[in-house]
Amino acid sequence: MNAGGHMREPLLSVFMPTYNHGRFISEALEGCLQQKTTFPFQIVVCDDCSTDTTREIIDSYAAKHTQIVRSYQPRNSKGANNFLDGLAKISTKYIAFCEGDDCWTDPTKLQQQVDFLEANPLFTVCTHKVKILYDEGVPHNAGEYVYKDLDSPNERIRNGVFFPDEAINNYYFQTSSFVFRWKFPNGLPGWFTKGMCFDHFLFLLHAADGLIKYFDMPMSCWRHHENGYTYLQNIDKNLFFAIKSFDWISIYSKINAFFDNRFAAQIRERVLLSHINSIEYCLKYEDYDQLRDILTREASFFKRRLQRNHILQTAWDTIYPEEGRELHLPWETPATSREEAPKPIGSFKEFALDAVPAVRDSVFSKWVGTAEYACFATVNQAIMAWLYEHAINDLYLPNYYEPLVDILRYKLQIRPYYYECNYNLEPDTALASRIPSGAAIITCAYFGKPTSVPLQRALARRKDIFWLEDRRHVLWTGQPRRAPWAVYDPTETLGVPDGGILVGPGAAACTRHLSPGTDDVFGTALLQRVEKYEGYPFGIPQRTAFQQNRAQAPLPNRPCSRTTLAMLRRIPLRTLKARIRQNYAILRERLPELAYWATVGDFIPFAFPALFPNTKFPRVDCKIALAVLAQKGIHCSRKWNPILESIFSDSGALELSQNLLLLPCDYRYGDEDMHRIADTIESELEKF
């Protein structure tokens, strides 16, 4: 109190965000209340609508301690509103941080840090060493402490004094150690959005205005537990940073502008680090859709750094193999091509697949029947050849489609138009009447489910347009083909080495730009790299990452290999259909809350589309589920990317693209495998 007997205004506010911290919140509050200070301080506790005992414990402490200020969210905001609403209550000179699952261990912590800042006005940030506490069962991947190494010939660093650019370039501080001169008593900058990693960027905004003091003594603890956000770092550090990568990159650009490029060099390194974490995540889990999206979006950024960074080099070679990092149209021959060497005689013996009799109910017979067809090295090559052969000028595409086709389309100088697919992936039937005469439209059978029958019938009545159905996810649609043309991708659906099958009138003419001959695309040397043929039916190889990369890249002007065609004529579709549908049924019965499809018609599902978050796991998003399952040897995928998302942002399809994960249920697996998937999901994702 002051001389008049009135309570003095607090000099410092402790900011304490919480969510379901019932096990820890008492320890966090006690660590704050036990601080021995010569100045008054308040504790602003912000609860994000906890569902455990957190609020009851906070209320019991607030009833005894008037310095506790409460800020409660009416519904869970996943941290964003909770953080911003709490900061809006802070107008003190200083701010300190202690999340509800961390704790302070030194009762002199605040006094030491505030005394230093009061005596040294050039310093804006004060931090210290932090001990890490691991709950039982949490991997000890982060070491024992979060600290700055002071072993340096530089006396300034030995004394724990750092410049802002050093902090931006190497960020080794933890939230529970922060005390700032609070810079925003009147509100945060307008660009400080809900998508930011708040403690990190708040640190940068405050550190940029002065010097940073670091005490090399542990005065707080950072807890790693299975319900904490940082637990994800213990599962997969790349995933933890990849989830927020593009948000961070966007915010770094805003910070760079905020400081008028003062820290441009350091921020470029932080942007590169964010990209590297995302790329390592994509390579680790073979998420090539996202990897291609990253490389395409930031192509100029990466090209300047390819020779200096082996991770970027690996990523680029994965998506654009062998062609010198240049994309070629399927009928283009690169200027550097050389005359092919004579076919080798002898050496490695390929499996004599032609000796195995073809079957009547084969995949090939179902796809092609009696129609005209053409075989290409990839399905994208088949589509491009079809567009080129029919001299298409105007092309209508779904707003969610294979991104590589989009890249190649621009090289053909075709005018793109997009039509909307909603949350159910069903275009409006009226779309058929909006296609102008002479234009082309591509419809997509997502995850094996065909285009709706009403739209198919409406398009079939249009004899004045070109209509192709993309069936890259399809083994069998359960209904006859109504589109004049269709394309199939055996690499996606069956895992064979290569192939893209175009079916429809005049298909053979689309091959006129292919090199002559029927030699395998991959050749003897590459076939030796394919994993051993195993399992039913008849020598289908397990797909390697290398195969998948080549299958999705635009190979030069080559036809489909003899190996693939021989396989497709010998794989019995009926047997595969029965196995896949049985696998799907098991997952549907075990995991009904995750299922995107309420029922499955007569078509063969490409995979089991599962929605994350869902009512069973409301705090698990797609990327977390993808990484956690991969850690347990279950590799899922995400097979589509949005195009022009801002135009169709209200359709629900954007939300679906972020929330849909494909669980494997194809012919390679049996009942035991499906139950293992369900058991793993139930046991591992319950931890979040």
C-alpha positions in Angstrom: 0.0 0.0 0.0 1.0 3.6 -0.4 1.2 6.3 2.3 -2.5 7.0 2.0 -3.4 3.4 2.8 -4.4 2.6 -0.8 -3.4 -0.5 -2.7 -0.5 0.3 -5.1 -0.9 -0.4 -8.8 0.9 -3.6 -9.9 4.2 -3.1 -11.6 4.1 -6.5 -13.3 1.5 -8.9 -14.6 2.0 -12.7 -14.7 0.2 -14.0 -17.8 -1.0 -17.6 -17.3 -3.0 -19.3 -20.1 -4.6 -22.6 -19.2 -6.6 -25.5 -20.7 -7.3 -28.7 -18.9 -4.3 -28.2 -16.5 -6.2 -29.5 -13.5 -3.2 -31.7 -12.6 -0.7 -28.8 -12.7 -2.5 -25.5 -12.1 -2.0 -25.5 -8.3 1.7 -25.9 -8.7 1.8 -23.1 -11.3 -0.2 -20.7 -9.1 1.8 -21.5 -5.9 5.1 -20.8 -7.8 3.8 -17.3 -8.6 2.2 -16.6 -5.2 5.4 -17.5 -3.4 7.5 -14.9 -5.2 9.3 -12.6 -2.8 9.1 -9.1 -4.3 9.3 -5.5 -3.2 6.6 -4.5 -5.7 3.0 -5.6 -6.2 2.1 -7.8 -9.1 -1.1 -9.5 -10.5 -1.7 -12.9 -12.0 -3.9 -12.9 -15.1 -5.2 -16.4 -15.5 -6.9 -17.1 -18.8 -8.8 -20.4 -19.1 -9.9 -21.7 -22.5 -13.1 -23.4 -21.4 -11.4 -26.4 -19.6 -13.4 -29.5 -19.2 -11.6 -30.8 -16.1 -11.2 -29.3 -12.7 -9.0 -26.3 -13.8 -11.6 -23.6 -13.3 -12.7 -24.9 -9.9 -9.1 -24.8 -8.7 -8.6 -21.3 -10.1 -11.7 -20.0 -8.4 -10.6 -21.5 -5.1 -7.3 -19.6 -5.3 -9.0 -16.4 -6.5 -11.2 -16.4 -3.5 -8.2 -16.2 -1.2 -5.9 -14.0 -3.3 -7.2 -10.8 -4.7 -4.2 -10.4 -7.0 -5.6 -13.1 -9.3 -7.5 -11.8 -12.3 -9.6 -14.3 -14.2 -10.4 -14.3 -17.9 -12.7 -17.2 -19.0 -13.6 -18.2 -22.5 -17.3 -19.3 -23.0 -16.2 -22.0 -25.5 -12.8 -23.5 -26.4 -10.9 -21.3 -28.9 -7.9 -23.6 -29.3 -5.8 -20.9 -27.6 -6.3 -18.0 -29.9 -9.1 -15.9 -28.3 -7.9 -17.1 -24.8 -4.5 -15.6 -25.5 -5.6 -12.3 -27.0 -8.4 -11.7 -24.4 -5.9 -12.2 -21.6 -3.3 -9.9 -23.0 -6.0 -7.2 -23.4 -6.2 -7.1 -19.6 -2.5 -6.2 -19.1 -1.5 -2.6 -18.8 1.4 -2.9 -16.4 5.0 -1.9 -17.0 6.3 -5.5 -17.1 4.8 -8.8 -18.1 6.0 -12.3 -17.2 4.8 -15.7 -18.5 3.9 -18.9 -16.8 1.6 -21.3 -18.6 -0.8 -23.4 -16.5 1.2 -26.6 -16.9 4.6 -25.0 -16.1 5.9 -23.7 -12.8 8.4 -21.3 -11.2 10.9 -22.8 -8.8 12.9 -19.9 -7.5 11.0 -17.5 -5.2 13.4 -14.6 -6.2 12.9 -15.0 -9.9 10.7 -12.0 -10.5 12.7 -9.7 -8.2 16.0 -10.6 -9.9 14.6 -10.0 -13.4 12.7 -6.8 -12.6 15.7 -5.4 -10.6 17.9 -5.9 -13.6 15.5 -4.3 -16.0 14.9 -1.3 -13.7 18.6 -0.7 -13.4 19.4 -1.3 -17.1 16.9 0.7 -19.3 18.6 -0.4 -22.6 17.4 -4.0 -22.0 13.8 -4.9 -23.0 13.8 -8.7 -22.4 15.1 -10.8 -19.5 15.2 -14.6 -19.6 16.9 -17.5 -17.8 17.7 -21.2 -18.0 14.7 -23.5 -17.8 14.6 -27.1 -16.6 12.4 -29.6 -18.6 10.1 -31.9 -16.6 9.0 -35.1 -18.4 5.8 -36.9 -17.4 6.0 -40.6 -17.2 6.0 -42.2 -20.7 7.0 -39.0 -22.5 10.2 -39.5 -24.6 13.1 -37.5 -23.3 14.0 -36.0 -26.7 14.6 -32.4 -25.8 17.3 -32.8 -23.2 17.4 -31.6 -19.6 17.4 -27.8 -20.0 16.5 -25.0 -22.4 19.5 -22.7 -22.3 21.9 -20.4 -24.1 25.5 -21.6 -24.3 27.7 -18.9 -22.7 31.0 -20.7 -23.5 32.4 -18.0 -25.8 35.6 -15.9 -26.1 33.3 -12.9 -26.3 32.9 -11.3 -22.9 29.5 -9.9 -23.7 28.1 -13.4 -24.4 29.8 -14.8 -21.3 27.9 -12.2 -19.3 24.6 -13.3 -20.9 24.0 -10.2 -23.0 22.6 -10.7 -26.5 21.6 -8.4 -29.5 18.2 -8.7 -31.2 19.6 -10.2 -34.4 21.2 -13.0 -32.4 17.9 -13.9 -30.8 16.1 -14.0 -34.1 18.7 -16.1 -35.7 19.0 -18.6 -32.8 16.0 -18.9 -30.6 16.9 -20.8 -27.4 14.5 -19.4 -24.8 11.4 -20.8 -23.2 8.2 -19.0 -22.3 8.3 -19.5 -18.5 11.6 -17.5 -18.3 10.3 -14.3 -20.0 10.0 -10.9 -18.4 9.4 -8.1 -20.9 9.0 -4.3 -20.7 5.4 -4.6 -21.9 5.2 -2.8 -25.2 1.5 -3.0 -26.0 -0.6 -1.7 -23.1 -3.0 -0.2 -25.7 -3.3 -3.3 -27.8 -1.3 -5.5 -30.1 -0.5 -4.6 -33.7 -3.4 -5.2 -36.1 -1.4 -7.8 -38.0 -0.8 -9.9 -34.9 -3.3 -12.6 -35.8 -4.8 -15.6 -34.1 -2.7 -17.9 -36.3 0.6 -16.8 -34.7 2.8 -18.7 -32.3 2.2 -16.1 -29.7 5.1 -16.4 -27.2 7.7 -16.7 -30.0 6.6 -13.6 -31.9 5.9 -11.6 -28.8 9.5 -12.3 -27.8 10.8 -11.0 -31.2 8.7 -7.8 -31.0 10.1 -7.0 -27.6 13.6 -8.1 -28.2 13.9 -6.0 -31.3 13.8 -2.7 -29.3 16.7 -3.4 -27.0 19.2 -5.8 -25.5 18.4 -9.2 -24.0 19.7 -10.4 -20.6 20.1 -14.1 -19.9 20.6 -15.5 -16.4 22.4 -18.9 -16.5 20.4 -20.4 -13.6 17.3 -22.5 -13.7 14.4 -20.7 -12.1 11.4 -22.4 -13.7 10.3 -25.7 -15.2 8.8 -26.5 -18.6 6.6 -29.5 -18.4 6.3 -32.1 -21.3 3.2 -34.2 -20.9 1.0 -36.2 -23.3 -1.8 -33.6 -23.3 0.4 -30.6 -23.9 1.0 -29.0 -27.3 4.7 -29.5 -26.9 4.1 -33.3 -26.6 4.0 -33.3 -30.4 7.7 -32.3 -30.4 8.5 -35.5 -28.6 6.6 -37.5 -31.2 8.0 -35.7 -34.3 9.8 -32.3 -34.2 9.4 -31.9 -38.0 5.6 -32.3 -37.7 5.4 -29.8 -34.8 7.0 -27.1 -36.8 5.5 -28.1 -40.2 2.0 -27.6 -38.9 2.5 -23.9 -38.5 5.1 -23.4 -41.1 3.2 -21.3 -43.6 1.6 -19.3 -40.9 5.0 -18.5 -39.4 6.4 -17.6 -42.8 3.6 -15.2 -43.4 4.1 -13.6 -40.0 7.8 -13.3 -40.4 7.2 -11.3 -43.6 5.0 -9.0 -41.6 7.5 -8.6 -38.8 10.2 -7.9 -41.5 8.0 -5.1 -42.8 7.2 -3.9 -39.3 10.9 -3.4 -38.7 11.5 -2.0 -42.2 13.8 -4.9 -43.2 16.1 -4.3 -40.3 16.4 -8.1 -39.6 15.9 -9.3 -43.2 18.9 -11.6 -43.2 18.0 -13.3 -39.9 14.4 -13.6 -41.0 15.3 -15.3 -44.2 17.1 -17.9 -42.2 14.1 -18.4 -40.0 11.9 -18.8 -43.1 14.3 -21.3 -44.5 14.2 -23.3 -41.2 10.4 -23.4 -41.4 10.5 -24.6 -44.9 13.2 -27.2 -44.1 11.0 -28.6 -41.2 8.0 -28.9 -43.5 10.1 -30.6 -46.3 11.7 -33.0 -43.8 8.2 -33.9 -42.6 7.0 -34.5 -46.2 10.0 -36.6 -47.1 9.7 -38.7 -43.9 6.1 -39.6 -44.4 6.1 -39.6 -48.2 3.5 -36.8 -48.3 4.4 -35.9 -51.9 1.2 -33.9 -52.5 2.2 -31.4 -49.8 5.8 -31.5 -50.8 5.0 -30.6 -54.4 2.8 -27.8 -53.2 5.6 -26.3 -51.1 8.2 -26.5 -53.9 5.8 -25.1 -56.5 4.6 -22.2 -54.2 8.2 -21.2 -53.3 10.1 -22.4 -56.4 12.2 -19.2 -56.8 13.1 -19.3 -53.1 14.3 -22.9 -53.3 16.1 -22.7 -56.7 18.5 -20.1 -55.3 19.4 -22.5 -52.5 19.4 -25.9 -54.1 23.2 -26.3 -54.4 23.7 -25.1 -50.8 21.2 -27.3 -48.9 21.1 -31.1 -49.3 17.5 -31.3 -47.9 16.2 -28.9 -50.5 18.2 -30.8 -53.2 16.7 -34.1 -52.0 13.1 -32.7 -52.0 13.5 -31.2 -55.5 14.9 -34.5 -56.9 12.1 -36.4 -55.3 9.4 -34.4 -57.0 11.2 -33.6 -60.3 13.6 -36.6 -60.8 16.2 -37.0 -63.6 14.9 -34.2 -65.8 17.4 -31.7 -64.5 14.7 -30.1 -62.4 12.8 -29.0 -65.5 9.2 -30.1 -66.4 8.7 -31.3 -69.9 5.5 -31.9 -71.8 5.0 -35.6 -72.4 5.7 -35.2 -76.2 8.7 -32.9 -75.8 12.1 -34.3 -76.1 14.6 -32.4 -73.9 17.4 -30.7 -75.9 20.0 -32.6 -74.0 18.6 -36.0 -74.9 21.0 -38.5 -76.4 20.5 -41.5 -78.7 19.5 -44.5 -76.7 22.1 -47.3 -76.2 21.3 -50.7 -77.6 19.1 -52.8 -75.4 21.3 -55.0 -73.2 21.3 -58.8 -73.7 21.6 -61.1 -70.8 22.4 -60.1 -67.1 19.3 -59.5 -64.9 16.3 -61.7 -65.7 12.9 -60.1 -65.4 10.0 -62.2 -64.1 8.3 -63.8 -67.1 4.9 -62.4 -66.4 3.7 -63.1 -69.9 3.9 -66.8 -69.0 1.1 -66.3 -66.5 -2.3 -66.7 -68.3 -4.5 -63.6 -68.5 -7.8 -63.7 -66.8 -11.3 -62.8 -68.2 -12.3 -60.7 -65.1 -9.1 -58.7 -65.1 -8.6 -55.1 -64.1 -7.7 -54.2 -67.7 -10.8 -55.8 -69.2 -13.0 -53.8 -66.7 -11.3 -50.6 -67.5 -11.1 -50.9 -71.3 -13.7 -53.5 -72.4 -14.1 -53.2 -76.1 -13.3 -49.5 -76.3 -10.4 -47.9 -78.0 -7.5 -47.2 -75.6 -4.0 -45.9 -75.4 -1.2 -46.5 -72.8 1.1 -43.8 -71.4 3.8 -43.7 -68.8 1.7 -41.6 -66.4 -1.9 -40.6 -66.1 -0.9 -36.9 -66.3 0.8 -37.6 -69.6 -2.4 -39.2 -70.9 -4.5 -36.2 -70.0 -2.0 -33.8 -71.5 -1.9 -35.8 -74.8 -5.8 -35.8 -74.8 -6.0 -32.1 -74.4 -3.3 -31.5 -77.1 -4.9 -33.9 -79.6 -8.3 -32.2 -79.3 -6.9 -28.7 -79.5 -8.7 -27.7 -76.3 -8.7 -24.0 -75.6 -11.1 -23.8 -72.6 -10.9 -26.3 -69.8 -13.3 -26.7 -66.9 -11.8 -28.3 -63.8 -13.0 -29.0 -60.3 -11.7 -26.5 -57.7 -9.9 -29.4 -56.0 -7.7 -31.3 -58.4 -4.3 -32.9 -59.1 -1.8 -29.9 -58.8 0.7 -31.3 -61.3 -2.0 -31.2 -64.1 -2.5 -27.6 -63.2 1.2 -26.8 -63.7 1.4 -28.6 -67.1 -1.9 -27.0 -68.2 -0.3 -23.5 -68.1 2.4 -24.7 -70.6 -0.4 -25.6 -73.0 -1.8 -22.1 -72.9 -5.3 -23.4 -72.1 -7.7 -21.1 -70.4 -8.7 -22.6 -67.0 -12.1 -22.3 -65.5 -13.0 -23.8 -62.2 -16.3 -25.2 -61.0 -17.2 -25.8 -57.4 -17.1 -29.1 -55.5 -18.7 -28.8 -52.1 -18.1 -30.7 -48.8 -19.7 -33.7 -50.4 -17.4 -33.4 -53.5 -20.5 -33.2 -55.7 -20.7 -30.4 -58.4 -24.0 -28.8 -59.1 -25.9 -30.7 -61.8 -26.6 -27.4 -63.5 -22.9 -27.2 -64.3 -23.6 -29.3 -67.5 -25.6 -26.5 -69.0 -22.9 -23.8 -68.3 -20.1 -25.5 -70.4 -19.9 -23.6 -73.7 -19.9 -25.6 -77.0 -16.4 -26.8 -77.9 -15.0 -26.6 -74.4 -13.7 -29.5 -72.3 -14.5 -30.6 -68.8 -12.7 -33.0 -66.5 -14.7 -34.6 -63.7 -13.0 -36.5 -60.9 -14.0 -39.7 -59.1 -12.6 -38.8 -55.7 -11.3 -41.8 -53.7 -13.0 -44.2 -56.0 -16.6 -42.8 -55.7 -17.9 -41.9 -59.2 -19.4 -38.5 -60.2 -23.1 -38.3 -59.3 -25.4 -40.0 -61.7 -27.6 -36.9 -62.4 -24.5 -34.9 -63.4 -23.1 -37.8 -65.6 -26.5 -38.0 -67.4 -26.6 -34.3 -68.0 -23.0 -34.2 -69.3 -23.7 -37.2 -71.5 -26.4 -35.3 -73.3 -23.9 -32.7 -74.3 -22.6 -34.0 -77.6 -20.9 -30.6 -78.4 -18.3 -30.7 -75.5 -15.3 -32.8 -74.6 -15.8 -34.7 -71.3 -13.2 -36.8 -69.6 -13.6 -38.5 -66.3 -10.4 -38.8 -64.2 -10.4 -42.1 -62.5 -7.0 -42.1 -61.0 -8.4 -43.3 -57.7 -10.7 -45.9 -59.3 -10.5 -49.7 -59.6 -14.2 -50.1 -60.4 -17.0 -47.5 -60.1 -19.9 -50.0 -59.9 -21.6 -48.5 -63.0 -21.0 -48.3 -66.8 -18.9 -45.4 -68.1 -20.9 -42.5 -69.4 -18.1 -40.1 -70.1 -16.8 -40.4 -73.7 -13.2 -40.6 -72.3 -11.7 -41.8 -69.0 -8.2 -42.1 -67.6 -7.0 -44.7 -65.1 -3.8 -44.7 -63.0 -2.6 -48.2 -62.1 0.3 -46.8 -60.1 -2.2 -45.2 -57.7 -4.6 -48.0 -57.5 -2.4 -51.1 -57.8 1.2 -50.0 -57.2 2.5 -51.3 -60.5 5.7 -49.6 -61.8 4.1 -47.1 -64.3 1.1 -46.4 -66.4 -1.7 -44.1 -67.5 -4.6 -45.6 -69.5 -6.7 -43.4 -71.7 -10.0 -45.0 -72.9 -12.3 -43.5 -75.5 -12.8 -42.8 -79.2 -9.6 -41.7 -81.0 -7.4 -42.6 -78.0 -4.8 -44.3 -80.2 -4.3 -41.0 -82.1 -3.2 -39.4 -78.8 -0.1 -41.5 -78.8 1.4 -40.0 -82.0 3.9 -38.0 -80.0 5.2 -40.9 -78.1 8.6 -42.5 -78.9 8.2 -45.8 -80.8 8.9 -49.1 -79.2 7.5 -51.1 -76.3 10.5 -51.3 -74.0 9.8 -50.8 -70.3 10.0 -47.2 -69.2 12.2 -48.1 -66.3 14.6 -50.5 -68.0 16.7 -53.3 -66.4 18.7 -51.2 -64.0 15.6 -49.6 -62.5 13.6 -52.8 -62.2 16.3 -54.1 -60.0 15.6 -51.4 -57.5 11.9 -52.4 -57.2 11.2 -54.4 -54.0 10.7 -58.1 -54.3 7.4 -59.2 -55.8 5.3 -60.5 -53.0 1.8 -61.5 -52.1 -1.4 -62.1 -54.1 -2.2 -61.5 -56.9 0.5 -62.6 -59.3 3.6 -60.5 -58.6 2.3 -57.0 -57.9 5.3 -55.3 -56.4 5.1 -53.4 -53.2 5.4 -49.7 -54.0 8.6 -48.0 -52.9 9.0 -44.3 -52.4 11.1 -44.2 -55.5 8.3 -45.8 -57.6 5.7 -43.4 -56.2 7.9 -40.4 -57.1 8.4 -41.5 -60.7 4.7 -42.4 -61.1 3.6 -38.9 -60.2 6.3 -37.0 -62.2 5.8 -36.2 -65.9 8.1 -38.7 -67.5 9.5 -37.9 -71.0 7.8 -39.1 -74.1 7.5 -42.8 -73.3 4.6 -45.3 -73.5 3.4 -47.5 -70.7 5.7 -50.5 -70.0 5.1 -54.1 -71.0 5.4 -55.1 -67.4 2.4 -53.0 -66.3 0.2 -54.1 -69.2 0.9 -57.7 -68.5 0.1 -57.3 -64.9 -3.2 -55.5 -65.5 -4.4 -58.4 -67.8 -3.7 -60.9 -65.1 -5.1 -59.3 -61.9 -8.6 -60.6 -61.1 -10.7 -57.6 -60.2 -13.4 -59.6 -58.4 -11.0 -60.9 -55.8 -9.6 -57.5 -55.1 -13.0 -56.0 -54.8 -14.1 -58.5 -52.2 -11.0 -58.0 -50.1 -11.1 -54.2 -50.2 -14.8 -54.0 -49.4 -14.3 -56.4 -46.4 -11.4 -54.2 -45.1 -13.4 -51.1 -45.5 -16.3 -52.7 -43.6 -14.1 -53.5 -40.6 -12.9 -49.9 -40.3 -16.4 -48.6 -40.8 -17.7 -50.8 -37.9 -14.7 -50.0 -35.6 -14.4 -46.3 -36.3 -17.9 -45.0 -37.2 -17.1 -41.5 -35.9 -14.3 -41.0 -38.3 -16.1 -42.2 -41.5 -16.6 -39.6 -44.2 -19.0 -41.9 -46.2 -22.1 -43.0 -44.4 -22.5 -45.9 -46.9 -20.6 -47.3 -49.8 -22.4 -48.3 -53.0 -21.1 -50.8 -55.5 -17.9 -49.0 -56.2 -14.5 -50.1 -54.7 -13.1 -47.5 -52.3 -9.6 -46.2 -53.0 -9.1 -46.0 -49.2 -11.0 -45.3 -46.0 -11.6 -41.5 -45.9 -11.4 -40.5 -42.2 -12.3 -37.1 -40.8 -10.0 -35.3 -38.2 -10.9 -33.7 -35.9 -14.1 -35.7 -35.1 -16.4 -36.4 -32.2 -14.2 -39.2 -31.0 -10.9 -37.2 -31.2 -11.8 -33.5 -31.1 -8.2 -32.3 -30.5 -6.5 -34.4 -33.2 -6.0 -32.8 -36.6 -5.0 -34.6 -39.8 -1.3 -33.9 -39.6 -1.1 -35.1 -36.0 -3.0 -38.3 -36.9 -0.7 -38.8 -39.9 2.5 -38.6 -37.9 1.3 -40.6 -34.9 0.1 -43.5 -37.1 3.3 -43.4 -39.1 5.3 -43.7 -35.9 3.4 -47.0 -35.3 4.1 -48.3 -38.9 0.7 -47.3 -40.4 1.2 -45.0 -43.4 -1.8 -43.0 -44.4 -2.1 -40.3 -47.2 -3.8 -37.1 -48.2 -4.5 -37.1 -51.9 -5.8 -33.7 -52.9 -5.0 -30.1 -52.8 -7.1 -27.0 -53.3 -6.9 -24.7 -56.3 -7.9 -21.1 -55.9 -9.2 -21.7 -52.5 -10.2 -18.0 -51.9 -12.9 -18.2 -54.6 -14.6 -21.2 -53.1 -13.7 -20.7 -49.4 -17.3 -21.0 -48.3 -18.1 -24.3 -50.2 -16.9 -26.6 -47.4 -14.4 -28.3 -49.7 -11.5 -26.3 -48.4 -12.4 -27.5 -44.9 -12.6 -31.0 -46.2 -9.2 -30.9 -47.8 -7.7 -29.9 -44.4 -9.6 -32.6 -42.4 -9.6 -35.7 -44.6 -7.1 -38.5 -44.0 -7.0 -41.7 -46.1 -6.5 -44.9 -44.0 -5.2 -47.8 -46.0 -7.6 -50.7 -46.7 -6.5 -52.0 -50.1 -6.0 -55.6 -51.3 -2.6 -56.1 -49.6 -4.1 -56.2 -46.1 -6.5 -58.5 -44.2 -8.7 -58.5 -41.2 -5.8 -58.5 -38.7 -4.3 -55.4 -40.3 -7.6 -53.5 -40.2 -8.1 -54.3 -36.5 -4.5 -53.1 -35.9 -5.3 -49.8 -37.5 -8.4 -49.3 -35.4 -6.6 -50.4 -32.2 -3.7 -48.0 -32.8 -6.1 -45.1 -33.5 -8.1 -45.8 -30.3 -5.0 -46.2 -28.1 -2.6 -43.5 -29.4 -5.0 -40.7 -30.3 -6.8 -41.0 -27.0 -3.7 -39.3 -25.5 -4.5 -36.0 -27.0 
